[in-house]
Amino acid sequence: MRRSKRFEVLEARPVNQDGLVQEWPEVGLIAMNSPNDPKPGIKIRDGVVVELDGKPAEEFDMIDQFIADYAIDVSVAEKVMNMDSTEIARLLVDINCSREEIIKLTRGMTPAKIVEVVSQLNVVEMMMALQKMRARKTPSNQCHVTNLQDNPVLLAADAAEAAARGFDEMETTVAVVRYAPLNALAILVGSQTGRGGVITQCAVEEATELMLGMKGFTSYAETVSVYGTEQVFVDGDDTPWSKAFLASAYASRGLKMRFTSGTGSEVQMGYAEGKSMLYLETRCIMITKGAGVQGLQNGSISCIGIPGAVPSGIRAVLAENLITTMLDLEVASGNDQTFSHSDIRRTARMLMQMLPGTDFIFSGYSAVPNYDNMFAGSNFDCEDFDDYLLLQRDLMVDGGLRPVKEEEIIAVRNKAARALQAVFRELGLPLITDEEVEAATYAHGSKDIIKRNIPEDLKAAEALMQGNITGLDVVKALAKHNFHDVAENLLNLLKQRVSGDYLHTSAIFDKNFNVLSAVNNPNDYRGPGTGYRLSPERWEEIKNIERALSPEKLGI
């Protein structure tokens, strides 16, 4: 058959490299409204849930039981469950109905009821609702800082740059698992060089992650995963109760933490039970609520290719972010793993969180080139910084980042690398040479740096993990080598572990270590003129991109 030239051109477009599938409800390849999803319903006897979404108590699996026992307010459940779902959906977008009024209703909803409510909304209405329902008034952002070589010098420099650019949280992980202590130490020092108050984590196996936090090398965690079907939990040797216990272990040591879940995980692991992705994800969100955890990283996360392949899948991702906020939880709303070859699709997916604002618009904007991203690549990376800044400027939206000058970034990268050099020397870790510092200062990624002696680093990492060195020793090392401002930032961060104020829902720090959270910075959006608005100072910062022409530059 003779081919159409236009179709040949279209077939060569990046978007046509994306994988797409038709809906297949039997295996869970359906984003929303599976014919196998249960209908909303509840029965309560003597204050105990005896039937949940059509399933009697004797047939409950462990997730049903956990939700029934801990995630539903039985004092309002029957009243709420009898309300018309379309009317509740309208309240979500009604500026005359406050966030607090909505939360009183969601406390009594079952998973199927919540799904039925949000299914009434199109994506614009979901964004309107999300603008009202996020916990903290001020939106924020989180980034990934990793590299292929687990090079600590480059990690420190990249963390410092990311902090200077405005990220309030940053996360690292490893190419080689034994590198975890050095990676955690590197971004800890780098982040506090870039700006005081940034909190960091190292995403590794849960026991190791907790130990790093207890040593003071990290300040939060979020890679504690929960799932929407019992079989997936069982395969992971976990239960909702074991996850709740782990969460309490973090909190008892002053570590902020949130759970992680996301549409598509149960499909990917082969146990979706024929239910829709959004229904199963709603069960995850309710587990999080029932466990008493302050927030959730969701938005499909590492499973984004699955909802991204089915009809209405990206809408379902937005819906899961919204449901998290409806249950009064902090949301780190995904956008971290890339899912499309199309820049248009990637941007459209991100704008649904950026425009209304979420607690963390990205749960992992790659602050490094994607070839260095050990989380499998991010929806946006450091090569998109200028595009992202212009989106903020074009739309007068606060996406959490700030324009920077090249000389500012060179200086802060160099300072972070030298600070880590001093810490390594003082703690007896493998020396960092001046040549390594110079290379990391000007590097784009790991292709531009000097390779380290990996066996020696790994020995040092193991000794660091097994020894008695803590974050306080890092403070002393920084102060001894005249990095007094970095030492003070890190000491202030460690002090926050004692006060525990940043364990409140949706907590971040400003540069002066003041906590902003849902407690003292609650979202009070009620329509035009309310909620978060760019201050004149913040708008000046966003709009004044250095390369924009001005009368002065034109000599007028």
Secondary structure, DSSP 8 states (H G I E B T S, - for coil): ----HHHHHHHTSGGGGS-----BGGGTB-SS--TTS----EEEETTEEEEETTEEGGG--HHHHHHHHHT--HHHHHHHHTS-HHHHHHHHH-TTS-HHHHHHHHTT--HHHHHHHHTT--HHHHHHHHHHH-SBSS---EEE---TT--HHHHHHHHHHHHHHT-SEEEE--SSGGGHHHHHHHHHHHHHHH-TT-EEEE-S-HHHHHHHHHTTS-SEEEEEE--SSHHHHHHTT--HHHHHHHHHHHHHTT-EEEEE--TTHHHHTT--TT--HHHHHHHHHHHHHHTT-SEEE-SSGGGTTTGGGSTTHHHHHHHHHHHHHHTT-EEE----B---S-HHHHHHHHHHHHTT--SBS-EEEESS-GGG-TTS-BSS-GGGHHHHHHHHHHHT---S-----HHHHHHHHHHHHHHHHHHHHHHT-----HHHHHHHHH-SSGGGS----HHHHHHHHHHHHHS---HHHHHHHHHHTT-HHHHHHHHHHHHHHHH-GGGSTT-EE-TT--EE-TTTSB----STT-S----HHHHHHHH--TTS--TTTTT-
